[in-house]
């Protein structure tokens, strides 16, 4: 059924490099209908329109068992691994059933409160209210809950002061500039947080208005502050708990107190995105060097074609 799936448009040969694969809900329904129908001995041609999505829950139990020792199930299918079960991503169950990852629960409560606020008739919030209702709670959920984990308004040598300095294992790791809710986060604000990092000798700066979190790699040279942005997180960009755990939580986890004890996860992310940019920018010297290597092997591609091919490989 994969050629009929949405994912086949970018991965036509179904090549994966992991034990757990995330697919779109529509693709899950398509494949689950085919599996359920095959288990009942129905032809696959009937599975596209002949089996309704509402009927999947009662039928997917057929494919849930491992085909070992005479147990029910399709040939070659195995039961979900312990790791998959622990994560709540049982591929034989309907999408969105997961109760979520325990480690993301505290942050998810904060983003649920944010969504409830946005779905209502949100009243204007000043900076103090934004901090109290959203920013402080988010930092607490990320593990910065001890009295020594956060410095508030620590004056730097220039006389300015960041709104927060987050600490891990007793050392400062992130300078934070906070704005009131829905305040624009642009070049001017980026310049503020980068300046704080420079004076404090910190690599990472965080700019936030309660909904958006922007992470800056301050020591990057040769570019204006706004181009040092390595990660932006919209805390309201998630469909359900499973989607939050799959997309938003891995980003937020890199900023947690435990992860920032070394900062390795965030550093690797920044390096990976920088490499991605170098390899997919038709004008970059890195891509030009790759084109020269290809030409030596009698493969001649233009800058755009090479960038497009590399982007496809990286995806």
DANOR-V929474 format. One record per pair of residues at least 24 apart in sequence whose ideal C-beta (glycine too) atoms are under 10 Angstrom apart, sorted by the first residue. I is the first residue (numbers start at 1). J is the second residue. D is the distance in Angstrom with one decimal. If there is no record, write none. Layout:
# DANOR-V929474
i=I j=J d=D
i=I j=J d=D
This chain:
# DANOR-V929474
i=1 j=27 d=8.6
i=1 j=30 d=5.6
i=1 j=31 d=5.2
i=1 j=32 d=9.5
i=1 j=33 d=8.3
i=1 j=34 d=4.5
i=1 j=35 d=8.6
i=1 j=38 d=9.9
i=1 j=44 d=7.3
i=1 j=47 d=7.4
i=1 j=48 d=8.5
i=2 j=27 d=8.3
i=2 j=30 d=9.0
i=2 j=31 d=7.7
i=2 j=34 d=9.8
i=4 j=30 d=6.1
i=4 j=31 d=9.1
i=4 j=34 d=8.9
i=4 j=47 d=9.7
i=4 j=48 d=7.1
i=5 j=29 d=9.9
i=5 j=30 d=5.7
i=5 j=31 d=7.0
i=6 j=30 d=8.4
i=7 j=31 d=9.9
i=10 j=312 d=7.7
i=10 j=315 d=6.0
i=11 j=312 d=9.5
i=11 j=315 d=7.9
i=19 j=81 d=6.9
i=19 j=83 d=7.3
i=19 j=84 d=7.7
i=20 j=80 d=9.3
i=20 j=81 d=8.2
i=20 j=83 d=7.5
i=20 j=84 d=5.8
i=20 j=87 d=7.3
i=20 j=89 d=6.0
i=20 j=91 d=8.3
i=20 j=246 d=9.9
i=21 j=89 d=9.5
i=21 j=91 d=8.2
i=22 j=89 d=8.0
i=22 j=91 d=9.8
i=22 j=242 d=9.4
i=22 j=243 d=9.6
i=22 j=246 d=5.8
i=22 j=247 d=9.0
i=23 j=91 d=8.6
i=23 j=95 d=9.0
i=24 j=95 d=8.9
i=25 j=53 d=9.6
i=25 j=94 d=9.0
i=25 j=95 d=4.5
i=25 j=96 d=7.6
i=25 j=239 d=8.7
i=25 j=240 d=9.7
i=25 j=242 d=9.5
i=25 j=243 d=9.3
i=26 j=53 d=9.4
i=26 j=95 d=9.4
i=27 j=95 d=9.8
i=28 j=53 d=9.8
i=28 j=56 d=8.8
i=28 j=60 d=9.9
i=28 j=91 d=7.6
i=28 j=93 d=9.7
i=28 j=94 d=8.1
i=28 j=95 d=5.3
i=28 j=96 d=10.0
i=29 j=53 d=5.2
i=29 j=56 d=6.6
i=29 j=94 d=8.8
i=29 j=95 d=8.0
i=31 j=63 d=10.0
i=31 j=91 d=9.0
i=32 j=56 d=5.1
i=32 j=57 d=9.5
i=32 j=59 d=7.9
i=32 j=60 d=5.6
i=32 j=63 d=7.9
i=32 j=91 d=8.8
i=32 j=92 d=8.1
i=32 j=93 d=9.5
i=32 j=94 d=8.2
i=32 j=95 d=9.3
i=33 j=59 d=8.3
i=33 j=60 d=9.4
i=35 j=59 d=8.4
i=35 j=60 d=7.3
i=35 j=62 d=7.9
i=35 j=63 d=4.8
i=35 j=73 d=10.0
i=35 j=74 d=6.4
i=35 j=77 d=8.2
i=35 j=92 d=8.6
i=36 j=60 d=5.9
i=36 j=61 d=9.2
i=36 j=62 d=6.3
i=36 j=63 d=6.8
i=36 j=74 d=9.9
i=37 j=62 d=9.9
i=38 j=62 d=9.2
i=38 j=63 d=8.5
i=38 j=74 d=6.7
i=38 j=75 d=9.9
i=39 j=63 d=5.7
i=39 j=72 d=8.5
i=39 j=73 d=8.1
i=39 j=74 d=6.0
i=39 j=77 d=9.5
i=53 j=94 d=8.9
i=56 j=93 d=9.7
i=56 j=94 d=6.5
i=56 j=95 d=9.9
i=57 j=93 d=8.4
i=57 j=94 d=5.7
i=57 j=97 d=9.2
i=60 j=90 d=9.8
i=60 j=91 d=9.4
i=60 j=92 d=5.4
i=60 j=93 d=7.0
i=60 j=94 d=7.5
i=61 j=92 d=7.8
i=61 j=93 d=9.4
i=62 j=92 d=9.2
i=63 j=91 d=9.4
i=63 j=92 d=5.8
i=64 j=90 d=7.9
i=64 j=91 d=9.4
i=64 j=92 d=4.2
i=64 j=93 d=7.9
i=65 j=92 d=8.8
i=87 j=242 d=9.8
i=87 j=245 d=7.9
i=87 j=246 d=9.5
i=88 j=241 d=8.8
i=88 j=242 d=7.2
i=88 j=245 d=7.5
i=89 j=242 d=7.6
i=89 j=245 d=8.6
i=89 j=246 d=8.2
i=95 j=239 d=9.7
i=95 j=240 d=8.4
i=95 j=242 d=6.8
i=95 j=243 d=9.1
i=96 j=239 d=8.1
i=96 j=240 d=4.9
i=96 j=241 d=7.5
i=96 j=242 d=5.4
i=96 j=243 d=8.0
i=97 j=240 d=9.7
i=97 j=241 d=9.5
i=97 j=242 d=7.8
i=98 j=240 d=8.7
i=98 j=241 d=6.3
i=98 j=242 d=4.6
i=98 j=243 d=9.9
i=98 j=245 d=7.1
i=98 j=246 d=9.5
i=99 j=241 d=7.4
i=99 j=242 d=9.4
i=99 j=245 d=9.9
i=100 j=240 d=9.4
i=100 j=241 d=4.5
i=100 j=242 d=7.3
i=100 j=244 d=7.5
i=100 j=245 d=5.6
i=100 j=249 d=8.8
i=101 j=241 d=8.9
i=101 j=242 d=9.6
i=101 j=244 d=9.2
i=101 j=245 d=4.9
i=101 j=246 d=9.6
i=101 j=249 d=6.6
i=101 j=253 d=9.5
i=103 j=143 d=9.9
i=103 j=245 d=9.3
i=103 j=249 d=7.9
i=103 j=253 d=7.5
i=103 j=256 d=8.7
i=103 j=258 d=9.5
i=104 j=141 d=8.9
i=104 j=241 d=8.5
i=104 j=244 d=7.0
i=104 j=245 d=5.5
i=104 j=248 d=8.4
i=104 j=249 d=4.2
i=104 j=250 d=9.3
i=104 j=252 d=7.8
i=104 j=253 d=7.7
i=105 j=141 d=8.6
i=105 j=241 d=9.4
i=105 j=245 d=9.8
i=105 j=249 d=9.9
i=106 j=137 d=8.8
i=106 j=138 d=9.3
i=106 j=140 d=7.6
i=106 j=141 d=3.7
i=106 j=142 d=8.0
i=106 j=143 d=8.7
i=106 j=145 d=9.5
i=107 j=137 d=9.1
i=107 j=138 d=6.8
i=107 j=140 d=9.6
i=107 j=141 d=4.3
i=107 j=142 d=6.6
i=107 j=143 d=9.9
i=107 j=235 d=8.6
i=107 j=244 d=8.5
i=107 j=248 d=8.3
i=107 j=249 d=6.9
i=107 j=252 d=5.7
i=107 j=253 d=8.6
i=107 j=255 d=10.0
i=107 j=256 d=8.8
i=108 j=141 d=8.4
i=108 j=238 d=8.8
i=108 j=241 d=6.5
i=108 j=244 d=5.9
i=108 j=245 d=8.0
i=108 j=248 d=8.9
i=108 j=249 d=7.8
i=108 j=252 d=9.8
i=109 j=137 d=8.1
i=109 j=141 d=7.1
i=110 j=134 d=6.8
i=110 j=135 d=9.4
i=110 j=136 d=9.7
i=110 j=137 d=4.8
i=110 j=138 d=5.1
i=110 j=139 d=9.6
i=110 j=140 d=8.5
i=110 j=141 d=5.4
i=110 j=142 d=9.3
i=110 j=210 d=9.8
i=110 j=235 d=7.5
i=110 j=252 d=9.8
i=111 j=137 d=10.0
i=111 j=138 d=8.4
i=111 j=141 d=9.3
i=111 j=211 d=9.3
i=111 j=234 d=9.8
i=111 j=235 d=4.8
i=111 j=236 d=7.0
i=111 j=237 d=9.4
i=111 j=238 d=6.9
i=111 j=241 d=9.9
i=111 j=244 d=6.8
i=111 j=248 d=7.4
i=111 j=249 d=9.7
i=111 j=252 d=9.1
i=112 j=238 d=9.8
i=112 j=241 d=9.1
i=112 j=244 d=9.2
i=113 j=137 d=7.5
i=113 j=138 d=10.0
i=113 j=235 d=10.0
i=114 j=138 d=8.9
i=114 j=181 d=9.5
i=114 j=210 d=7.4
i=114 j=211 d=6.4
i=114 j=235 d=5.5
i=114 j=236 d=5.9
i=115 j=211 d=10.0
i=115 j=235 d=8.6
i=115 j=236 d=5.8
i=115 j=238 d=8.5
i=117 j=181 d=8.7
i=117 j=210 d=9.3
i=117 j=211 d=9.4
i=117 j=236 d=9.4
i=118 j=181 d=9.7
i=118 j=182 d=9.8
i=118 j=211 d=7.9
i=118 j=235 d=9.9
i=118 j=236 d=6.0
i=119 j=236 d=9.5
i=122 j=181 d=7.8
i=122 j=182 d=8.3
i=123 j=181 d=9.6
i=124 j=180 d=8.1
i=124 j=181 d=7.6
i=124 j=182 d=8.2
i=125 j=180 d=6.0
i=125 j=181 d=4.1
i=125 j=182 d=8.0
i=125 j=183 d=9.7
i=125 j=209 d=9.4
i=125 j=210 d=7.4
i=126 j=180 d=5.3
i=126 j=181 d=8.3
i=127 j=163 d=8.2
i=127 j=178 d=6.3
i=127 j=179 d=6.5
i=127 j=180 d=4.2
i=127 j=181 d=8.4
i=127 j=183 d=8.0
i=127 j=209 d=8.9
i=127 j=210 d=9.2
i=128 j=178 d=9.7
i=128 j=180 d=8.4
i=129 j=180 d=7.8
i=129 j=181 d=7.6
i=129 j=210 d=9.1
i=130 j=178 d=7.0
i=130 j=179 d=7.4
i=130 j=180 d=5.0
i=130 j=181 d=4.5
i=130 j=182 d=8.9
i=130 j=183 d=8.3
i=130 j=208 d=8.8
i=130 j=209 d=6.7
i=130 j=210 d=4.3
i=130 j=211 d=9.0
i=131 j=163 d=7.6
i=131 j=164 d=8.7
i=131 j=178 d=5.8
i=131 j=179 d=9.8
i=131 j=180 d=8.9
i=131 j=181 d=9.8
i=131 j=208 d=9.6
i=131 j=210 d=7.8
i=132 j=210 d=9.9
i=133 j=181 d=8.4
i=133 j=210 d=7.4
i=134 j=178 d=9.7
i=134 j=181 d=7.3
i=134 j=208 d=8.6
i=134 j=209 d=8.8
i=134 j=210 d=3.8
i=134 j=211 d=7.4
i=134 j=235 d=8.0
i=135 j=163 d=8.5
i=135 j=164 d=8.0
i=135 j=176 d=8.1
i=135 j=178 d=5.5
i=135 j=179 d=9.5
i=135 j=181 d=9.4
i=135 j=206 d=9.8
i=135 j=208 d=6.0
i=135 j=209 d=8.5
i=135 j=210 d=5.5
i=135 j=211 d=9.9
i=135 j=213 d=9.2
i=136 j=164 d=9.0
i=136 j=178 d=9.4
i=136 j=210 d=9.9
i=137 j=210 d=9.6
i=138 j=208 d=8.1
i=138 j=210 d=8.1
i=138 j=213 d=8.0
i=138 j=235 d=7.5
i=138 j=252 d=8.3
i=138 j=255 d=9.3
i=139 j=164 d=7.2
i=139 j=166 d=6.8
i=139 j=174 d=9.6
i=139 j=176 d=8.2
i=139 j=206 d=9.6
i=139 j=208 d=9.6
i=139 j=255 d=9.1
i=139 j=256 d=9.8
i=139 j=257 d=8.8
i=141 j=252 d=8.7
i=141 j=256 d=8.8
i=142 j=166 d=8.5
i=142 j=252 d=6.7
i=142 j=253 d=8.2
i=142 j=254 d=9.9
i=142 j=255 d=6.0
i=142 j=256 d=4.5
i=142 j=257 d=6.2
i=142 j=258 d=8.9
i=142 j=259 d=8.8
i=142 j=260 d=8.9
i=143 j=168 d=8.2
i=143 j=253 d=9.9
i=143 j=255 d=9.4
i=143 j=256 d=5.0
i=143 j=257 d=3.3
i=143 j=258 d=5.8
i=143 j=259 d=8.7
i=143 j=260 d=8.8
i=143 j=261 d=9.8
i=144 j=168 d=8.1
i=144 j=173 d=9.8
i=144 j=174 d=9.3
i=144 j=255 d=9.5
i=144 j=256 d=8.4
i=144 j=257 d=5.2
i=144 j=260 d=9.1
i=145 j=257 d=8.1
i=146 j=257 d=8.7
i=149 j=173 d=10.0
i=149 j=257 d=6.3
i=150 j=176 d=8.7
i=150 j=257 d=9.9
i=151 j=175 d=9.5
i=151 j=176 d=9.7
i=151 j=200 d=10.0
i=152 j=176 d=9.9
i=154 j=196 d=9.3
i=154 j=200 d=8.1
i=156 j=195 d=8.5
i=156 j=196 d=6.3
i=156 j=197 d=9.9
i=156 j=198 d=9.2
i=156 j=199 d=4.3
i=156 j=200 d=5.9
i=157 j=199 d=5.6
i=157 j=200 d=9.0
i=158 j=195 d=7.3
i=158 j=196 d=8.8
i=158 j=198 d=9.4
i=158 j=199 d=5.7
i=159 j=199 d=10.0
i=160 j=192 d=7.9
i=160 j=195 d=7.1
i=160 j=196 d=6.9
i=160 j=199 d=7.7
i=161 j=196 d=7.9
i=161 j=199 d=9.8
i=162 j=192 d=8.4
i=162 j=193 d=7.2
i=162 j=195 d=9.2
i=162 j=196 d=4.2
i=162 j=197 d=8.5
i=162 j=199 d=9.1
i=162 j=200 d=7.4
i=162 j=202 d=9.1
i=162 j=205 d=8.2
i=162 j=206 d=9.3
i=163 j=192 d=9.8
i=163 j=193 d=9.5
i=163 j=196 d=9.1
i=163 j=206 d=9.8
i=163 j=208 d=9.2
i=164 j=206 d=8.2
i=164 j=208 d=9.4
i=165 j=196 d=8.4
i=165 j=200 d=7.0
i=165 j=202 d=7.8
i=166 j=202 d=9.6
i=166 j=204 d=9.0
i=166 j=206 d=7.7
i=166 j=255 d=8.3
i=166 j=256 d=9.9
i=166 j=257 d=7.5
i=166 j=260 d=7.1
i=167 j=257 d=8.2
i=167 j=260 d=8.8
i=168 j=256 d=8.7
i=168 j=257 d=4.9
i=168 j=258 d=7.5
i=168 j=259 d=8.3
i=168 j=260 d=4.4
i=168 j=261 d=4.7
i=168 j=262 d=8.6
i=168 j=263 d=8.3
i=169 j=257 d=8.5
i=169 j=258 d=9.4
i=169 j=260 d=8.7
i=169 j=261 d=4.9
i=169 j=262 d=9.0
i=170 j=261 d=9.9
i=171 j=202 d=9.7
i=171 j=260 d=9.3
i=171 j=261 d=8.7
i=172 j=200 d=6.5
i=172 j=201 d=8.5
i=172 j=202 d=6.0
i=172 j=204 d=9.9
i=172 j=260 d=9.9
i=173 j=202 d=7.0
i=173 j=203 d=8.3
i=173 j=204 d=6.6
i=173 j=206 d=10.0
i=173 j=255 d=9.3
i=173 j=257 d=8.5
i=173 j=259 d=9.6
i=173 j=260 d=4.4
i=173 j=261 d=8.1
i=173 j=262 d=9.5
i=173 j=263 d=6.5
i=173 j=266 d=9.4
i=174 j=200 d=10.0
i=174 j=202 d=6.9
i=174 j=203 d=8.8
i=174 j=204 d=4.8
i=174 j=205 d=7.0
i=174 j=206 d=5.2
i=174 j=215 d=8.2
i=174 j=216 d=9.9
i=174 j=255 d=7.2
i=174 j=257 d=9.9
i=174 j=260 d=6.6
i=174 j=263 d=9.0
i=174 j=266 d=9.2
i=175 j=199 d=8.8
i=175 j=200 d=5.7
i=175 j=201 d=9.9
i=175 j=202 d=5.1
i=175 j=203 d=9.5
i=175 j=204 d=7.5
i=175 j=205 d=5.0
i=175 j=206 d=7.2
i=175 j=207 d=9.6
i=175 j=216 d=9.2
i=175 j=218 d=8.0
i=176 j=204 d=9.7
i=176 j=205 d=7.5
i=176 j=206 d=4.6
i=176 j=207 d=7.7
i=176 j=208 d=6.9
i=176 j=213 d=9.5
i=177 j=205 d=7.2
i=177 j=206 d=7.4
i=177 j=207 d=5.1
i=177 j=208 d=7.7
i=177 j=209 d=9.7
i=177 j=214 d=9.4
i=177 j=216 d=9.6
i=178 j=206 d=8.8
i=178 j=207 d=8.2
i=178 j=208 d=5.8
i=178 j=209 d=7.5
i=178 j=210 d=7.9
i=179 j=207 d=7.5
i=179 j=208 d=7.1
i=179 j=209 d=4.3
i=179 j=210 d=8.0
i=179 j=212 d=9.4
i=180 j=209 d=6.6
i=180 j=210 d=7.8
i=181 j=209 d=5.8
i=181 j=210 d=4.7
i=181 j=211 d=6.8
i=182 j=209 d=6.2
i=182 j=210 d=8.1
i=182 j=211 d=7.1
i=182 j=212 d=9.2
i=183 j=207 d=10.0
i=183 j=208 d=9.7
i=183 j=209 d=4.7
i=183 j=210 d=8.9
i=183 j=211 d=9.9
i=183 j=212 d=9.6
i=184 j=209 d=8.0
i=184 j=212 d=9.7
i=185 j=209 d=6.1
i=185 j=211 d=9.7
i=185 j=212 d=5.9
i=185 j=213 d=9.3
i=185 j=214 d=5.6
i=185 j=226 d=9.3
i=185 j=229 d=9.4
i=185 j=232 d=8.4
i=186 j=226 d=7.0
i=187 j=224 d=6.7
i=187 j=225 d=6.7
i=187 j=226 d=4.4
i=187 j=227 d=9.2
i=188 j=225 d=9.0
i=188 j=226 d=9.0
i=189 j=214 d=8.4
i=189 j=225 d=8.9
i=189 j=226 d=8.8
i=190 j=214 d=7.4
i=190 j=216 d=6.3
i=190 j=218 d=9.8
i=190 j=224 d=7.9
i=190 j=225 d=4.2
i=190 j=226 d=4.3
i=190 j=227 d=8.6
i=190 j=228 d=7.3
i=190 j=229 d=6.9
i=191 j=216 d=9.9
i=191 j=224 d=7.9
i=191 j=225 d=4.5
i=191 j=226 d=7.7
i=192 j=225 d=8.4
i=193 j=218 d=7.6
i=193 j=225 d=7.7
i=193 j=228 d=9.5
i=194 j=218 d=4.8
i=194 j=219 d=9.2
i=194 j=220 d=9.0
i=194 j=224 d=9.0
i=194 j=225 d=4.1
i=194 j=226 d=8.8
i=194 j=228 d=6.3
i=194 j=229 d=10.0
i=195 j=225 d=8.0
i=197 j=225 d=9.6
i=197 j=228 d=9.4
i=198 j=225 d=9.8
i=203 j=263 d=7.4
i=203 j=266 d=8.9
i=203 j=267 d=8.3
i=203 j=270 d=9.2
i=204 j=230 d=8.8
i=204 j=231 d=9.9
i=204 j=254 d=10.0
i=204 j=255 d=8.5
i=204 j=260 d=7.9
i=204 j=263 d=7.1
i=204 j=266 d=6.6
i=204 j=267 d=9.1
i=204 j=270 d=8.9
i=205 j=229 d=9.7
i=206 j=231 d=9.5
i=206 j=255 d=7.3
i=207 j=232 d=9.3
i=208 j=233 d=9.0
i=208 j=235 d=9.1
i=210 j=235 d=8.0
i=211 j=235 d=5.5
i=211 j=236 d=5.9
i=211 j=237 d=9.4
i=212 j=236 d=9.0
i=212 j=237 d=9.5
i=213 j=251 d=8.5
i=213 j=252 d=7.9
i=213 j=255 d=7.5
i=215 j=251 d=8.9
i=215 j=254 d=8.3
i=215 j=255 d=7.1
i=215 j=266 d=7.2
i=215 j=269 d=8.9
i=215 j=270 d=8.3
i=216 j=270 d=9.9
i=217 j=266 d=8.8
i=217 j=267 d=8.8
i=217 j=270 d=5.3
i=217 j=271 d=9.6
i=217 j=273 d=9.6
i=217 j=274 d=8.6
i=220 j=270 d=8.9
i=220 j=274 d=8.8
i=228 j=270 d=9.6
i=229 j=273 d=9.8
i=230 j=266 d=8.0
i=230 j=267 d=9.7
i=230 j=269 d=7.0
i=230 j=270 d=4.4
i=230 j=271 d=9.4
i=230 j=272 d=9.7
i=230 j=273 d=5.9
i=230 j=274 d=7.9
i=231 j=255 d=8.6
i=231 j=266 d=7.8
i=231 j=269 d=6.7
i=231 j=270 d=7.7
i=231 j=273 d=7.8
i=272 j=314 d=9.5
i=275 j=314 d=8.9
i=276 j=310 d=8.9
i=276 j=311 d=8.3
i=276 j=314 d=6.0
i=276 j=315 d=9.9
i=278 j=310 d=9.7
i=279 j=306 d=9.1
i=279 j=307 d=7.7
i=279 j=310 d=4.8
i=279 j=311 d=8.0
i=279 j=313 d=8.8
i=279 j=314 d=6.9
i=280 j=306 d=9.3
i=280 j=307 d=5.0
i=280 j=308 d=8.2
i=280 j=309 d=9.7
i=280 j=310 d=5.7
i=280 j=311 d=4.7
i=280 j=312 d=9.8
i=280 j=313 d=9.9
i=280 j=314 d=7.1
i=281 j=307 d=6.6
i=281 j=310 d=9.8
i=282 j=306 d=7.2
i=282 j=307 d=4.5
i=282 j=308 d=8.8
i=282 j=310 d=9.9
i=283 j=307 d=9.0
i=286 j=310 d=9.8
